[in-house]
Amino acid sequence: MAEQLRLMAVHAHPDDESSKGAATMARYAAEGVRVMVATCTGGERGSVLNPKMERPEVLADMTNIRRAEMARAREILGVEQSWLGFVDSGLPEGDPLPPLPEGSFGLQDPAEAAVPLIKLIREFRPQVMTTYDENGGYPHPDHIMCHKISMVAFDRAGDPEYRPDLGAAWQPQKLYYNSGWIRSRMLALHEGVIAAGLESPYTEWLEKWNERDDRGDKITTRVECGEYFGVRDDALRAHATQVDPDGFWFKIPLEIQQKVWPTEDFELARSLVDSPLPESDLFAGIRESVDAR
């Protein structure tokens, strides 16, 4: 049965797949589910966020370096991966914000930009997709566009009259939003770390949380994947330009994370199958029909 199950995770940049839902993907891949990461852009305009990698030769070759990092990360996670071919918009900063670079992903028409994703869906034939919410998880223009094209593709991939040249129609059955940055999770990890006598990296975040958009009450699905947190972290470290191995992401010991919050959490946004909520499996309501074939 497991080899017939297929999951597609749609992400804006290389490294996003390793910080959002990575342990879930690693778990499903280890269980025999085929997992495909669709990466919208090459991350060409990403900053070097690891001071150990801030060197002229790195800055001059970001495209190739980030592709190599992605190759290592997908191998660690045990997943397949495809580039959708768009150009990173960069993260605009300033007040007022500057315009996005011409031709970048964030400026695309979502209906047209969904075309390569629709083609990939029809080729890979996932029953389940994951992506970002309408705010992009955080308001990066590429994350917001990733959400937009995912919604278009979910609706159009199964329409046999839409672009038959892209392949035979295939309708995914469920679409989820990644849901990692919620106050209840941060608070639980914060309290767990304090109880262990360690310094929490979330103190300042929690003090300012009223300024953030929290969607904790929208979570529908919690996937047990604590044993794969180490795989997730190894994949994240593979993106060496983006992640400082001594930095924020790795401040809370794995054993505390596994004890306090051993799940990755998702919000069911679209479903064409019956599955009682809350769930503990992205394939709830689908496994039964696959098994019956």
C-alpha positions as CSV (number, residue, x, y, z in Angstrom):
1,M,0.0,0.0,0.0
2,A,2.7,2.5,1.0
3,E,4.3,2.8,-2.4
4,Q,1.0,4.0,-3.8
5,L,0.8,7.0,-1.4
6,R,2.4,10.2,-2.7
7,L,2.9,13.5,-0.9
8,M,3.9,16.8,-2.6
9,A,5.3,19.7,-0.5
10,V,5.3,23.0,-2.4
11,H,8.0,25.5,-1.1
12,A,9.2,28.9,-2.1
13,H,13.0,28.5,-1.8
14,P,15.6,25.8,-1.2
15,D,15.9,25.5,2.6
16,D,12.1,26.1,3.2
17,E,11.5,22.3,2.9
18,S,13.9,21.6,5.7
19,S,12.4,24.1,8.2
20,K,8.7,23.5,7.5
21,G,7.3,19.9,7.7
22,A,10.7,18.3,7.1
23,A,10.4,15.6,9.9
24,T,6.9,14.7,8.6
25,M,8.3,14.2,5.1
26,A,11.2,12.2,6.4
27,R,8.9,10.0,8.4
28,Y,6.6,9.3,5.4
29,A,9.6,8.7,3.1
30,A,11.0,6.2,5.6
31,E,7.6,4.4,5.6
32,G,7.7,4.0,1.8
33,V,5.6,7.0,0.8
34,R,6.9,8.8,-2.3
35,V,7.5,12.4,-1.3
36,M,8.1,15.2,-3.8
37,V,9.3,18.7,-3.0
38,A,8.4,21.3,-5.5
39,T,10.8,24.3,-5.1
40,C,9.4,27.4,-6.8
41,T,12.6,29.5,-7.0
42,G,16.4,28.9,-6.9
43,G,16.9,31.2,-3.9
44,E,19.3,33.3,-6.0
45,R,18.6,36.5,-4.1
46,G,18.8,35.0,-0.6
47,S,21.2,36.6,1.8
48,V,24.0,34.6,3.4
49,L,22.7,34.1,6.9
50,N,25.6,32.0,8.2
51,P,28.6,34.2,9.1
52,K,30.9,31.3,8.4
53,M,29.8,31.2,4.8
54,E,29.9,35.0,4.1
55,R,32.8,34.9,1.7
56,P,33.1,36.6,-1.8
57,E,33.2,33.3,-3.7
58,V,30.0,32.2,-2.0
59,L,28.2,35.5,-2.8
60,A,29.3,35.3,-6.4
61,D,27.9,31.8,-6.9
62,M,24.7,31.6,-4.9
63,T,22.7,29.9,-7.6
64,N,25.0,26.8,-7.9
65,I,25.7,26.7,-4.2
66,R,22.1,26.7,-3.2
67,R,21.3,24.0,-5.8
68,A,24.1,21.8,-4.3
69,E,22.7,22.5,-0.8
70,M,19.3,21.4,-1.9
71,A,20.7,18.2,-3.4
72,R,22.3,17.3,0.0
73,A,19.1,18.2,1.9
74,R,16.8,16.1,-0.3
75,E,19.2,13.1,0.0
76,I,19.1,13.4,3.8
77,L,15.3,13.6,3.9
78,G,14.9,10.8,1.4
79,V,12.7,12.8,-0.9
80,E,12.5,13.6,-4.6
81,Q,12.6,17.2,-5.7
82,S,11.9,19.4,-8.7
83,W,12.6,23.0,-9.6
84,L,9.7,25.0,-10.9
85,G,12.1,27.5,-12.5
86,F,11.1,30.9,-11.1
87,V,13.6,33.6,-9.9
88,D,13.8,34.5,-6.2
89,S,12.2,37.9,-5.4
90,G,14.5,38.6,-2.5
91,L,13.0,40.0,0.8
92,P,12.2,43.7,0.3
93,E,13.2,46.0,3.2
94,G,12.6,49.6,3.9
95,D,9.8,52.1,4.4
96,P,8.3,52.4,1.9
97,L,9.2,48.9,0.5
98,P,11.1,49.0,-2.8
99,P,9.5,47.4,-5.9
100,L,10.3,43.7,-6.5
101,P,12.9,43.0,-9.2
102,E,11.5,42.7,-12.7
103,G,10.7,39.1,-13.6
104,S,10.8,37.8,-10.1
105,F,8.4,35.2,-8.7
106,G,6.5,37.5,-6.6
107,L,5.4,39.6,-9.6
108,Q,4.0,36.6,-11.6
109,D,0.4,36.1,-12.6
110,P,-0.6,33.2,-10.3
111,A,-2.7,31.6,-13.1
112,E,0.3,31.5,-15.4
113,A,2.8,30.7,-12.7
114,A,0.8,27.7,-11.6
115,V,1.4,26.0,-15.0
116,P,4.7,24.2,-14.1
117,L,3.2,23.1,-10.8
118,I,0.1,21.7,-12.5
119,K,2.4,19.8,-14.9
120,L,4.3,18.3,-12.0
121,I,1.2,17.4,-10.1
122,R,-0.1,15.5,-13.2
123,E,3.2,13.7,-13.5
124,F,3.7,12.8,-9.9
125,R,0.1,12.3,-9.0
126,P,0.1,13.2,-5.3
127,Q,-3.0,12.4,-3.2
128,V,-1.9,15.1,-0.6
129,M,-0.2,18.5,-1.0
130,T,1.2,20.9,1.5
131,T,1.9,24.6,1.1
132,Y,1.7,27.9,3.0
133,D,-1.3,29.8,4.2
134,E,-2.5,33.0,2.5
135,N,0.0,35.0,4.5
136,G,2.8,32.8,3.3
137,G,3.5,31.7,6.9
138,Y,5.3,35.1,7.0
139,P,4.8,37.9,4.5
140,H,7.6,37.1,2.0
141,P,6.4,37.8,-1.5
142,D,7.6,34.4,-2.7
143,H,5.8,32.6,0.1
144,I,2.6,34.4,-0.7
145,M,2.9,33.6,-4.4
146,C,3.7,30.0,-3.5
147,H,0.3,29.9,-1.7
148,K,-1.4,31.4,-4.7
149,I,-0.1,29.0,-7.3
150,S,-0.7,26.0,-5.0
151,M,-4.4,26.9,-4.7
152,V,-4.7,27.4,-8.5
153,A,-2.9,24.2,-9.2
154,F,-5.0,22.2,-6.7
155,D,-8.1,23.3,-8.5
156,R,-6.9,23.0,-12.1
157,A,-4.7,19.9,-12.1
158,G,-7.8,17.7,-12.0
159,D,-9.7,19.5,-14.8
160,P,-9.3,17.4,-18.0
161,E,-10.4,20.4,-20.1
162,Y,-7.6,22.6,-18.7
163,R,-4.3,22.4,-20.7
164,P,-4.4,18.7,-21.7
165,D,-0.9,19.3,-23.1
166,L,0.3,19.3,-19.5
167,G,-0.6,15.7,-19.1
168,A,-3.6,13.6,-18.0
169,A,-5.7,15.3,-15.3
170,W,-5.0,14.3,-11.7
171,Q,-6.9,15.6,-8.7
172,P,-5.1,15.7,-5.3
173,Q,-7.5,14.9,-2.5
174,K,-6.2,17.0,0.4
175,L,-4.3,20.3,0.7
176,Y,-2.7,21.4,4.0
177,Y,-1.0,24.5,5.2
178,N,2.2,24.1,7.2
179,S,1.7,25.4,10.7
180,G,4.9,25.6,12.8
181,W,5.1,29.1,14.3
182,I,2.3,29.0,16.8
183,R,2.4,30.5,20.3
184,S,1.3,27.3,22.1
185,R,4.2,25.4,20.6
186,M,6.7,28.2,21.3
187,L,5.5,28.5,24.9
188,A,5.7,24.7,25.5
189,L,9.3,24.6,24.2
190,H,10.2,27.7,26.2
191,E,8.9,26.3,29.4
192,G,10.5,22.9,28.7
193,V,13.9,24.5,28.2
194,I,13.5,26.7,31.3
195,A,12.6,23.7,33.4
196,A,15.8,22.0,32.2
197,G,17.8,24.9,33.5
198,L,18.7,26.3,30.1
199,E,18.3,29.6,28.4
200,S,15.3,29.9,26.1
201,P,15.7,31.4,22.6
202,Y,12.0,32.3,22.6
203,T,11.8,34.7,25.5
204,E,11.8,37.9,23.4
205,W,9.5,36.3,20.8
206,L,6.9,35.4,23.4
207,E,7.0,38.9,24.9
208,K,6.2,40.4,21.4
209,W,3.8,37.6,20.3
210,N,0.7,39.9,20.4
211,E,2.1,41.5,17.3
212,R,2.1,38.2,15.4
213,D,-0.6,36.4,13.6
214,D,-1.2,33.2,15.5
215,R,-3.2,30.4,13.8
216,G,-2.9,27.8,16.6
217,D,-6.6,27.4,16.8
218,K,-6.8,26.4,13.1
219,I,-4.6,23.3,13.5
220,T,-6.4,20.2,12.4
221,T,-3.6,17.6,12.1
222,R,-0.7,16.7,14.3
223,V,1.8,14.2,12.8
224,E,4.0,12.3,15.3
225,C,7.5,12.6,13.9
226,G,9.8,13.4,16.9
227,E,12.2,10.5,16.0
228,Y,12.9,12.4,12.7
229,F,13.8,15.7,14.3
230,G,17.4,14.8,13.9
231,V,17.0,14.1,10.2
232,R,15.2,17.5,9.9
233,D,18.1,19.3,11.6
234,D,20.7,17.6,9.4
235,A,18.8,18.6,6.3
236,L,18.6,22.2,7.6
237,R,22.3,22.2,8.2
238,A,22.9,21.2,4.6
239,H,21.7,24.6,3.7
240,A,24.9,26.1,5.0
241,T,24.5,29.5,3.5
242,Q,21.1,30.0,5.2
243,V,21.6,28.4,8.6
244,D,24.2,28.9,11.2
245,P,24.9,25.5,12.8
246,D,25.5,27.3,16.1
247,G,22.5,29.5,15.8
248,F,18.9,29.9,16.8
249,W,17.4,26.8,15.1
250,F,19.4,24.4,17.2
251,K,19.3,26.0,20.7
252,I,16.7,23.6,22.1
253,P,18.0,20.1,22.7
254,L,16.3,17.4,20.6
255,E,15.3,15.4,23.7
256,I,13.3,18.3,25.0
257,Q,11.6,18.9,21.7
258,Q,10.7,15.2,21.4
259,K,9.3,15.2,24.9
260,V,7.5,18.5,24.9
261,W,6.1,18.7,21.3
262,P,6.8,15.6,19.3
263,T,4.6,16.5,16.3
264,E,4.6,18.7,13.3
265,D,1.3,20.5,12.8
266,F,-0.9,21.3,9.8
267,E,-4.1,23.1,8.9
268,L,-6.4,21.2,6.5
269,A,-7.4,23.8,4.0
270,R,-9.1,21.7,1.3
271,S,-10.4,18.1,1.4
272,L,-12.3,16.0,-1.1
273,V,-12.5,13.0,1.3
274,D,-14.2,12.3,4.6
275,S,-11.8,12.3,7.5
276,P,-12.9,13.2,11.1
277,L,-10.9,16.0,12.7
278,P,-8.6,16.3,14.4
279,E,-6.2,13.9,12.5
280,S,-2.8,12.4,13.1
281,D,-2.1,11.4,9.5
282,L,-2.0,13.6,6.3
283,F,-3.4,10.5,4.5
284,A,-6.4,10.0,6.8
285,G,-9.4,9.2,4.6
286,I,-7.1,8.3,1.7
287,R,-5.2,5.2,3.0
288,E,-8.5,3.3,3.2
289,S,-9.3,3.8,-0.5
290,V,-5.8,3.1,-1.6
291,D,-5.7,-0.1,0.4
292,A,-9.0,-1.2,-1.1
293,R,-7.7,-1.1,-4.7
